[in-house]
Structure formats: C-alpha cells, structure tokens
Amino acid sequence: MTLPKDPAILLSYVNTKLRDEFPSLAELCAALDADRAELEAALTGLGYRYSPRQNQFI
C-alpha cells in the first residue's frame, strides 16, 4: 500500500494506524515498507513530531 501524499491526510492515517495497529513508528514503517526519515520529514513540515511516549505525531 502507498501512503497518502497529502500531508494532512498522511498525519491522520499514520496516527490512526499507530493508535489501532502498531505499538511504534518503527513497526509501522517496517510493516508498510515506508521510509521513516521521509515520513517524519513530511510531518515535521506540518509542525508535528513523533512522540514515542504517546506513540503518535503531536
């Protein structure tokens, strides 16, 4: 599956997956074959950062 290209939709998609299916960003990226650095860069561009404690982008 390809991740959404629109950053706002990507944020919603990733946070939902983290909440419902994956205990960490590393596991989500491995399962979806996603580049973690690219994903974080896209969401950092929106002003969000990954919080391992909360397991979501905040």
PQR file of N, CA, C, O and H, with PARSE charges and radii, in Angstrom:
ATOM      1  N   MET A   1       0.829  -1.181   0.000 -0.4000 1.5000
ATOM      2  CA  MET A   1       0.000   0.000   0.000 -0.0000 2.0000
ATOM      3  C   MET A   1       0.875   1.248   0.000  0.5500 1.7000
ATOM      4  O   MET A   1       1.899   1.294   0.681 -0.5500 1.4000
ATOM      5  N   THR A   2       0.478   2.236  -0.749 -0.4000 1.5000
ATOM      6  CA  THR A   2       1.157   3.514  -0.798 -0.0000 2.0000
ATOM      7  C   THR A   2       0.562   4.437   0.255  0.5500 1.7000
ATOM      8  O   THR A   2      -0.655   4.492   0.433 -0.5500 1.4000
ATOM      9  H   THR A   2      -0.354   2.198  -1.303  0.4000 1.0000
ATOM     10  N   LEU A   3       1.426   5.156   0.944 -0.4000 1.5000
ATOM     11  CA  LEU A   3       0.945   6.116   1.935 -0.0000 2.0000
ATOM     12  C   LEU A   3       0.330   7.317   1.233  0.5500 1.7000
ATOM     13  O   LEU A   3       0.733   7.659   0.122 -0.5500 1.4000
ATOM     14  H   LEU A   3       2.415   5.111   0.799  0.4000 1.0000
ATOM     15  N   PRO A   4      -0.641   7.957   1.872 -0.5600 1.5000
ATOM     16  CA  PRO A   4      -1.245   9.156   1.278  0.2800 2.0000
ATOM     17  C   PRO A   4      -0.190  10.228   1.015  0.5500 1.7000
ATOM     18  O   PRO A   4       0.753  10.378   1.791 -0.5500 1.4000
ATOM     19  N   LYS A   5      -0.348  10.960  -0.057 -0.4000 1.5000
ATOM     20  CA  LYS A   5       0.594  12.023  -0.423 -0.0000 2.0000
ATOM     21  C   LYS A   5       0.264  13.345   0.257  0.5500 1.7000
ATOM     22  O   LYS A   5       1.171  14.109   0.587 -0.5500 1.4000
ATOM     23  H   LYS A   5      -1.115  10.838  -0.687  0.4000 1.0000
ATOM     24  N   ASP A   6      -1.008  13.624   0.469 -0.4000 1.5000
ATOM     25  CA  ASP A   6      -1.420  14.859   1.123 -0.0000 2.0000
ATOM     26  C   ASP A   6      -0.971  14.811   2.588  0.5500 1.7000
ATOM     27  O   ASP A   6      -1.342  13.884   3.307 -0.5500 1.4000
ATOM     28  H   ASP A   6      -1.744  13.002   0.201  0.4000 1.0000
ATOM     29  N   PRO A   7      -0.186  15.785   3.040 -0.5600 1.5000
ATOM     30  CA  PRO A   7       0.357  15.730   4.397  0.2800 2.0000
ATOM     31  C   PRO A   7      -0.701  15.657   5.498  0.5500 1.7000
ATOM     32  O   PRO A   7      -0.504  14.941   6.480 -0.5500 1.4000
ATOM     33  N   ALA A   8      -1.801  16.367   5.365 -0.4000 1.5000
ATOM     34  CA  ALA A   8      -2.847  16.333   6.393 -0.0000 2.0000
ATOM     35  C   ALA A   8      -3.499  14.953   6.462  0.5500 1.7000
ATOM     36  O   ALA A   8      -3.773  14.448   7.550 -0.5500 1.4000
ATOM     37  H   ALA A   8      -1.961  16.949   4.568  0.4000 1.0000
ATOM     38  N   ILE A   9      -3.740  14.356   5.329 -0.4000 1.5000
ATOM     39  CA  ILE A   9      -4.322  13.010   5.289 -0.0000 2.0000
ATOM     40  C   ILE A   9      -3.305  11.992   5.801  0.5500 1.7000
ATOM     41  O   ILE A   9      -3.661  11.042   6.498 -0.5500 1.4000
ATOM     42  H   ILE A   9      -3.516  14.766   4.444  0.4000 1.0000
ATOM     43  N   LEU A  10      -2.040  12.201   5.449 -0.4000 1.5000
ATOM     44  CA  LEU A  10      -0.970  11.330   5.939 -0.0000 2.0000
ATOM     45  C   LEU A  10      -0.922  11.357   7.460  0.5500 1.7000
ATOM     46  O   LEU A  10      -0.809  10.304   8.087 -0.5500 1.4000
ATOM     47  H   LEU A  10      -1.751  12.973   4.882  0.4000 1.0000
ATOM     48  N   LEU A  11      -1.003  12.516   8.055 -0.4000 1.5000
ATOM     49  CA  LEU A  11      -0.986  12.651   9.511 -0.0000 2.0000
ATOM     50  C   LEU A  11      -2.126  11.844  10.136  0.5500 1.7000
ATOM     51  O   LEU A  11      -1.905  11.075  11.071 -0.5500 1.4000
ATOM     52  H   LEU A  11      -1.094  13.371   7.545  0.4000 1.0000
ATOM     53  N   SER A  12      -3.312  12.015   9.633 -0.4000 1.5000
ATOM     54  CA  SER A  12      -4.471  11.296  10.155 -0.0000 2.0000
ATOM     55  C   SER A  12      -4.309   9.789   9.983  0.5500 1.7000
ATOM     56  O   SER A  12      -4.584   9.019  10.903 -0.5500 1.4000
ATOM     57  H   SER A  12      -3.492  12.640   8.873  0.4000 1.0000
ATOM     58  N   TYR A  13      -3.864   9.377   8.806 -0.4000 1.5000
ATOM     59  CA  TYR A  13      -3.684   7.957   8.504 -0.0000 2.0000
ATOM     60  C   TYR A  13      -2.659   7.326   9.445  0.5500 1.7000
ATOM     61  O   TYR A  13      -2.911   6.277  10.039 -0.5500 1.4000
ATOM     62  H   TYR A  13      -3.641  10.003   8.058  0.4000 1.0000
ATOM     63  N   VAL A  14      -1.504   7.974   9.574 -0.4000 1.5000
ATOM     64  CA  VAL A  14      -0.424   7.418  10.394 -0.0000 2.0000
ATOM     65  C   VAL A  14      -0.837   7.369  11.865  0.5500 1.7000
ATOM     66  O   VAL A  14      -0.621   6.353  12.526 -0.5500 1.4000
ATOM     67  H   VAL A  14      -1.299   8.826   9.091  0.4000 1.0000
ATOM     68  N   ASN A  15      -1.420   8.432  12.383 -0.4000 1.5000
ATOM     69  CA  ASN A  15      -1.827   8.416  13.784 -0.0000 2.0000
ATOM     70  C   ASN A  15      -2.906   7.376  14.056  0.5500 1.7000
ATOM     71  O   ASN A  15      -2.918   6.769  15.126 -0.5500 1.4000
ATOM     72  H   ASN A  15      -1.595   9.257  11.846  0.4000 1.0000
ATOM     73  N   THR A  16      -3.803   7.163  13.115 -0.4000 1.5000
ATOM     74  CA  THR A  16      -4.815   6.114  13.282 -0.0000 2.0000
ATOM     75  C   THR A  16      -4.166   4.737  13.308  0.5500 1.7000
ATOM     76  O   THR A  16      -4.497   3.903  14.151 -0.5500 1.4000
ATOM     77  H   THR A  16      -3.794   7.656  12.245  0.4000 1.0000
ATOM     78  N   LYS A  17      -3.243   4.504  12.384 -0.4000 1.5000
ATOM     79  CA  LYS A  17      -2.533   3.211  12.357 -0.0000 2.0000
ATOM     80  C   LYS A  17      -1.750   2.998  13.649  0.5500 1.7000
ATOM     81  O   LYS A  17      -1.750   1.896  14.197 -0.5500 1.4000
ATOM     82  H   LYS A  17      -2.974   5.182  11.700  0.4000 1.0000
ATOM     83  N   LEU A  18      -1.082   4.045  14.142 -0.4000 1.5000
ATOM     84  CA  LEU A  18      -0.321   3.925  15.385 -0.0000 2.0000
ATOM     85  C   LEU A  18      -1.252   3.634  16.558  0.5500 1.7000
ATOM     86  O   LEU A  18      -0.917   2.834  17.431 -0.5500 1.4000
ATOM     87  H   LEU A  18      -1.082   4.941  13.697  0.4000 1.0000
ATOM     88  N   ARG A  19      -2.391   4.262  16.582 -0.4000 1.5000
ATOM     89  CA  ARG A  19      -3.341   4.054  17.673 -0.0000 2.0000
ATOM     90  C   ARG A  19      -3.942   2.648  17.641  0.5500 1.7000
ATOM     91  O   ARG A  19      -4.065   1.992  18.675 -0.5500 1.4000
ATOM     92  H   ARG A  19      -2.664   4.911  15.872  0.4000 1.0000
ATOM     93  N   ASP A  20      -4.315   2.194  16.441 -0.4000 1.5000
ATOM     94  CA  ASP A  20      -5.091   0.959  16.326 -0.0000 2.0000
ATOM     95  C   ASP A  20      -4.282  -0.307  16.062  0.5500 1.7000
ATOM     96  O   ASP A  20      -4.710  -1.398  16.437 -0.5500 1.4000
ATOM     97  H   ASP A  20      -4.215   2.726  15.601  0.4000 1.0000
ATOM     98  N   GLU A  21      -3.113  -0.178  15.419 -0.4000 1.5000
ATOM     99  CA  GLU A  21      -2.443  -1.381  14.948 -0.0000 2.0000
ATOM    100  C   GLU A  21      -0.981  -1.551  15.332  0.5500 1.7000
ATOM    101  O   GLU A  21      -0.510  -2.684  15.433 -0.5500 1.4000
ATOM    102  H   GLU A  21      -2.765   0.709  15.115  0.4000 1.0000
ATOM    103  N   PHE A  22      -0.253  -0.476  15.549 -0.4000 1.5000
ATOM    104  CA  PHE A  22       1.189  -0.582  15.719 -0.0000 2.0000
ATOM    105  C   PHE A  22       1.651   0.046  17.025  0.5500 1.7000
ATOM    106  O   PHE A  22       1.248   1.162  17.353 -0.5500 1.4000
ATOM    107  H   PHE A  22      -0.635   0.444  15.467  0.4000 1.0000
ATOM    108  N   PRO A  23       2.500  -0.665  17.780 -0.5600 1.5000
ATOM    109  CA  PRO A  23       2.987  -0.136  19.050  0.2800 2.0000
ATOM    110  C   PRO A  23       4.127   0.880  18.915  0.5500 1.7000
ATOM    111  O   PRO A  23       4.533   1.491  19.903 -0.5500 1.4000
ATOM    112  N   SER A  24       4.641   1.061  17.692 -0.4000 1.5000
ATOM    113  CA  SER A  24       5.720   2.033  17.499 -0.0000 2.0000
ATOM    114  C   SER A  24       5.784   2.462  16.037  0.5500 1.7000
ATOM    115  O   SER A  24       5.271   1.788  15.144 -0.5500 1.4000
ATOM    116  H   SER A  24       4.311   0.565  16.890  0.4000 1.0000
ATOM    117  N   LEU A  25       6.429   3.604  15.824 -0.4000 1.5000
ATOM    118  CA  LEU A  25       6.616   4.103  14.465 -0.0000 2.0000
ATOM    119  C   LEU A  25       7.524   3.171  13.667  0.5500 1.7000
ATOM    120  O   LEU A  25       7.322   2.983  12.467 -0.5500 1.4000
ATOM    121  H   LEU A  25       6.846   4.152  16.550  0.4000 1.0000
ATOM    122  N   ALA A  26       8.508   2.597  14.320 -0.4000 1.5000
ATOM    123  CA  ALA A  26       9.417   1.668  13.638 -0.0000 2.0000
ATOM    124  C   ALA A  26       8.650   0.467  13.089  0.5500 1.7000
ATOM    125  O   ALA A  26       8.897   0.037  11.962 -0.5500 1.4000
ATOM    126  H   ALA A  26       8.672   2.749  15.294  0.4000 1.0000
ATOM    127  N   GLU A  27       7.731  -0.070  13.868 -0.4000 1.5000
ATOM    128  CA  GLU A  27       6.957  -1.237  13.420 -0.0000 2.0000
ATOM    129  C   GLU A  27       6.003  -0.856  12.289  0.5500 1.7000
ATOM    130  O   GLU A  27       5.818  -1.631  11.350 -0.5500 1.4000
ATOM    131  H   GLU A  27       7.531   0.279  14.783  0.4000 1.0000
ATOM    132  N   LEU A  28       5.402   0.319  12.368 -0.4000 1.5000
ATOM    133  CA  LEU A  28       4.528   0.782  11.296 -0.0000 2.0000
ATOM    134  C   LEU A  28       5.322   0.895   9.992  0.5500 1.7000
ATOM    135  O   LEU A  28       4.883   0.411   8.949 -0.5500 1.4000
ATOM    136  H   LEU A  28       5.553   0.949  13.131  0.4000 1.0000
ATOM    137  N   CYS A  29       6.484   1.532  10.058 -0.4000 1.5000
ATOM    138  CA  CYS A  29       7.301   1.721   8.856 -0.0000 2.0000
ATOM    139  C   CYS A  29       7.751   0.384   8.270  0.5500 1.7000
ATOM    140  O   CYS A  29       7.752   0.208   7.052 -0.5500 1.4000
ATOM    141  H   CYS A  29       6.840   1.925  10.906  0.4000 1.0000
ATOM    142  N   ALA A  30       8.129  -0.545   9.124 -0.4000 1.5000
ATOM    143  CA  ALA A  30       8.556  -1.865   8.644 -0.0000 2.0000
ATOM    144  C   ALA A  30       7.402  -2.590   7.959  0.5500 1.7000
ATOM    145  O   ALA A  30       7.578  -3.170   6.887 -0.5500 1.4000
ATOM    146  H   ALA A  30       8.128  -0.402  10.114  0.4000 1.0000
ATOM    147  N   ALA A  31       6.238  -2.558   8.569 -0.4000 1.5000
ATOM    148  CA  ALA A  31       5.083  -3.274   8.018 -0.0000 2.0000
ATOM    149  C   ALA A  31       4.601  -2.662   6.711  0.5500 1.7000
ATOM    150  O   ALA A  31       4.157  -3.381   5.816 -0.5500 1.4000
ATOM    151  H   ALA A  31       6.095  -2.087   9.439  0.4000 1.0000
ATOM    152  N   LEU A  32       4.684  -1.339   6.592 -0.4000 1.5000
ATOM    153  CA  LEU A  32       4.195  -0.657   5.398 -0.0000 2.0000
ATOM    154  C   LEU A  32       5.303  -0.378   4.387  0.5500 1.7000
ATOM    155  O   LEU A  32       5.071   0.244   3.350 -0.5500 1.4000
ATOM    156  H   LEU A  32       5.044  -0.754   7.319  0.4000 1.0000
ATOM    157  N   ASP A  33       6.508  -0.847   4.704 -0.4000 1.5000
ATOM    158  CA  ASP A  33       7.672  -0.614   3.838 -0.0000 2.0000
ATOM    159  C   ASP A  33       7.825   0.881   3.538  0.5500 1.7000
ATOM    160  O   ASP A  33       8.038   1.285   2.395 -0.5500 1.4000
ATOM    161  H   ASP A  33       6.696  -1.352   5.546  0.4000 1.0000
ATOM    162  N   ALA A  34       7.712   1.678   4.581 -0.4000 1.5000
ATOM    163  CA  ALA A  34       7.811   3.137   4.461 -0.0000 2.0000
ATOM    164  C   ALA A  34       9.159   3.607   4.987  0.5500 1.7000
ATOM    165  O   ALA A  34       9.696   3.037   5.936 -0.5500 1.4000
ATOM    166  H   ALA A  34       7.539   1.350   5.510  0.4000 1.0000
ATOM    167  N   ASP A  35       9.697   4.638   4.374 -0.4000 1.5000
ATOM    168  CA  ASP A  35      10.944   5.230   4.826 -0.0000 2.0000
ATOM    169  C   ASP A  35      10.637   6.158   6.000  0.5500 1.7000
ATOM    170  O   ASP A  35       9.954   7.171   5.849 -0.5500 1.4000
ATOM    171  H   ASP A  35       9.261   5.101   3.602  0.4000 1.0000
ATOM    172  N   ARG A  36      11.150   5.796   7.159 -0.4000 1.5000
ATOM    173  CA  ARG A  36      10.831   6.558   8.372 -0.0000 2.0000
ATOM    174  C   ARG A  36      11.297   8.008   8.265  0.5500 1.7000
ATOM    175  O   ARG A  36      10.569   8.920   8.658 -0.5500 1.4000
ATOM    176  H   ARG A  36      11.705   4.974   7.282  0.4000 1.0000
ATOM    177  N   ALA A  37      12.491   8.230   7.742 -0.4000 1.5000
ATOM    178  CA  ALA A  37      13.019   9.596   7.633 -0.0000 2.0000
ATOM    179  C   ALA A  37      12.132  10.454   6.735  0.5500 1.7000
ATOM    180  O   ALA A  37      11.865  11.612   7.056 -0.5500 1.4000
ATOM    181  H   ALA A  37      13.082   7.489   7.423  0.4000 1.0000
ATOM    182  N   GLU A  38      11.674   9.903   5.619 -0.4000 1.5000
ATOM    183  CA  GLU A  38      10.792  10.649   4.713 -0.0000 2.0000
ATOM    184  C   GLU A  38       9.448  10.945   5.377  0.5500 1.7000
ATOM    185  O   GLU A  38       8.907  12.043   5.249 -0.5500 1.4000
ATOM    186  H   GLU A  38      11.890   8.962   5.358  0.4000 1.0000
ATOM    187  N   LEU A  39       8.925   9.960   6.077 -0.4000 1.5000
ATOM    188  CA  LEU A  39       7.645  10.136   6.765 -0.0000 2.0000
ATOM    189  C   LEU A  39       7.757  11.230   7.826  0.5500 1.7000
ATOM    190  O   LEU A  39       6.917  12.127   7.894 -0.5500 1.4000
ATOM    191  H   LEU A  39       9.364   9.068   6.180  0.4000 1.0000
ATOM    192  N   GLU A  40       8.796  11.146   8.647 -0.4000 1.5000
ATOM    193  CA  GLU A  40       8.979  12.157   9.685 -0.0000 2.0000
ATOM    194  C   GLU A  40       9.221  13.535   9.080  0.5500 1.7000
ATOM    195  O   GLU A  40       8.729  14.533   9.608 -0.5500 1.4000
ATOM    196  H   GLU A  40       9.478  10.416   8.591  0.4000 1.0000
ATOM    197  N   ALA A  41       9.961  13.606   7.995 -0.4000 1.5000
ATOM    198  CA  ALA A  41      10.220  14.894   7.341 -0.0000 2.0000
ATOM    199  C   ALA A  41       8.922  15.511   6.826  0.5500 1.7000
ATOM    200  O   ALA A  41       8.707  16.714   6.972 -0.5500 1.4000
ATOM    201  H   ALA A  41      10.360  12.795   7.566  0.4000 1.0000
ATOM    202  N   ALA A  42       8.066  14.700   6.232 -0.4000 1.5000
ATOM    203  CA  ALA A  42       6.797  15.209   5.709 -0.0000 2.0000
ATOM    204  C   ALA A  42       5.927  15.776   6.821  0.5500 1.7000
ATOM    205  O   ALA A  42       5.298  16.821   6.652 -0.5500 1.4000
ATOM    206  H   ALA A  42       8.241  13.723   6.114  0.4000 1.0000
ATOM    207  N   LEU A  43       5.894  15.088   7.958 -0.4000 1.5000
ATOM    208  CA  LEU A  43       5.036  15.542   9.045 -0.0000 2.0000
ATOM    209  C   LEU A  43       5.694  16.651   9.873  0.5500 1.7000
ATOM    210  O   LEU A  43       5.001  17.472  10.473 -0.5500 1.4000
ATOM    211  H   LEU A  43       6.405  14.240   8.095  0.4000 1.0000
ATOM    212  N   THR A  44       7.005  16.675   9.903 -0.4000 1.5000
ATOM    213  CA  THR A  44       7.707  17.786  10.546 -0.0000 2.0000
ATOM    214  C   THR A  44       7.435  19.073   9.784  0.5500 1.7000
ATOM    215  O   THR A  44       7.357  20.149  10.376 -0.5500 1.4000
ATOM    216  H   THR A  44       7.569  16.008   9.415  0.4000 1.0000
ATOM    217  N   GLY A  45       7.292  18.958   8.474 -0.4000 1.5000
ATOM    218  CA  GLY A  45       6.964  20.115   7.650 -0.0000 2.0000
ATOM    219  C   GLY A  45       5.628  20.743   8.017  0.5500 1.7000
ATOM    220  O   GLY A  45       5.395  21.922   7.753 -0.5500 1.4000
ATOM    221  H   GLY A  45       7.356  18.084   7.993  0.4000 1.0000
ATOM    222  N   LEU A  46       4.755  19.954   8.625 -0.4000 1.5000
ATOM    223  CA  LEU A  46       3.458  20.463   9.095 -0.0000 2.0000
ATOM    224  C   LEU A  46       3.530  20.961  10.537  0.5500 1.7000
ATOM    225  O   LEU A  46       2.557  21.494  11.071 -0.5500 1.4000
ATOM    226  H   LEU A  46       4.944  18.996   8.840  0.4000 1.0000
ATOM    227  N   GLY A  47       4.704  20.777  11.162 -0.4000 1.5000
ATOM    228  CA  GLY A  47       4.861  21.205  12.547 -0.0000 2.0000
ATOM    229  C   GLY A  47       4.622  20.103  13.562  0.5500 1.7000
ATOM    230  O   GLY A  47       4.458  20.390  14.748 -0.5500 1.4000
ATOM    231  H   GLY A  47       5.494  20.343  10.729  0.4000 1.0000
ATOM    232  N   TYR A  48       4.598  18.844  13.128 -0.4000 1.5000
ATOM    233  CA  TYR A  48       4.373  17.724  14.028 -0.0000 2.0000
ATOM    234  C   TYR A  48       5.664  16.950  14.232  0.5500 1.7000
ATOM    235  O   TYR A  48       6.526  16.915  13.353 -0.5500 1.4000
ATOM    236  H   TYR A  48       4.731  18.611  12.165  0.4000 1.0000
ATOM    237  N   ARG A  49       5.790  16.335  15.390 -0.4000 1.5000
ATOM    238  CA  ARG A  49       6.922  15.462  15.663 -0.0000 2.0000
ATOM    239  C   ARG A  49       6.392  14.188  16.316  0.5500 1.7000
ATOM    240  O   ARG A  49       5.342  14.188  16.959 -0.5500 1.4000
ATOM    241  H   ARG A  49       5.091  16.363  16.104  0.4000 1.0000
ATOM    242  N   TYR A  50       7.141  13.108  16.136 -0.4000 1.5000
ATOM    243  CA  TYR A  50       6.721  11.832  16.706 -0.0000 2.0000
ATOM    244  C   TYR A  50       7.060  11.792  18.187  0.5500 1.7000
ATOM    245  O   TYR A  50       8.182  12.110  18.581 -0.5500 1.4000
ATOM    246  H   TYR A  50       7.993  13.108  15.614  0.4000 1.0000
ATOM    247  N   SER A  51       6.106  11.408  18.995 -0.4000 1.5000
ATOM    248  CA  SER A  51       6.302  11.212  20.419 -0.0000 2.0000
ATOM    249  C   SER A  51       6.244   9.718  20.713  0.5500 1.7000
ATOM    250  O   SER A  51       5.167   9.123  20.675 -0.5500 1.4000
ATOM    251  H   SER A  51       5.194  11.150  18.675  0.4000 1.0000
ATOM    252  N   PRO A  52       7.397   9.100  21.006 -0.5600 1.5000
ATOM    253  CA  PRO A  52       7.375   7.665  21.319  0.2800 2.0000
ATOM    254  C   PRO A  52       6.529   7.345  22.560  0.5500 1.7000
ATOM    255  O   PRO A  52       5.897   6.291  22.633 -0.5500 1.4000
ATOM    256  N   ARG A  53       6.526   8.257  23.520 -0.4000 1.5000
ATOM    257  CA  ARG A  53       5.746   8.022  24.730 -0.0000 2.0000
ATOM    258  C   ARG A  53       4.254   7.944  24.432  0.5500 1.7000
ATOM    259  O   ARG A  53       3.545   7.106  24.990 -0.5500 1.4000
ATOM    260  H   ARG A  53       7.040   9.113  23.460  0.4000 1.0000
ATOM    261  N   GLN A  54       3.783   8.819  23.553 -0.4000 1.5000
ATOM    262  CA  GLN A  54       2.367   8.822  23.204 -0.0000 2.0000
ATOM    263  C   GLN A  54       2.076   7.987  21.962  0.5500 1.7000
ATOM    264  O   GLN A  54       0.917   7.729  21.636 -0.5500 1.4000
ATOM    265  H   GLN A  54       4.359   9.500  23.100  0.4000 1.0000
ATOM    266  N   ASN A  55       3.128   7.568  21.275 -0.4000 1.5000
ATOM    267  CA  ASN A  55       3.028   6.792  20.047 -0.0000 2.0000
ATOM    268  C   ASN A  55       2.108   7.466  19.031  0.5500 1.7000
ATOM    269  O   ASN A  55       1.191   6.857  18.480 -0.5500 1.4000
ATOM    270  H   ASN A  55       4.069   7.777  21.539  0.4000 1.0000
ATOM    271  N   GLN A  56       2.390   8.738  18.808 -0.4000 1.5000
ATOM    272  CA  GLN A  56       1.646   9.498  17.798 -0.0000 2.0000
ATOM    273  C   GLN A  56       2.436  10.749  17.433  0.5500 1.7000
ATOM    274  O   GLN A  56       3.370  11.142  18.132 -0.5500 1.4000
ATOM    275  H   GLN A  56       3.135   9.234  19.256  0.4000 1.0000
ATOM    276  N   PHE A  57       2.044  11.353  16.338 -0.4000 1.5000
ATOM    277  CA  PHE A  57       2.610  12.636  15.953 -0.0000 2.0000
ATOM    278  C   PHE A  57       1.793  13.709  16.642  0.5500 1.7000
ATOM    279  O   PHE A  57       0.566  13.734  16.544 -0.5500 1.4000
ATOM    280  H   PHE A  57       1.285  11.033  15.770  0.4000 1.0000
ATOM    281  N   ILE A  58       2.489  14.597  17.342 -0.4000 1.5000
ATOM    282  CA  ILE A  58       1.805  15.669  18.080 -0.0000 2.0000
ATOM    283  C   ILE A  58       2.338  17.019  17.661  0.5500 1.7000
ATOM    284  O   ILE A  58       1.887  18.046  18.169 -0.5500 1.4000
ATOM    285  H   ILE A  58       3.486  14.577  17.422  0.4000 1.0000
TER
END
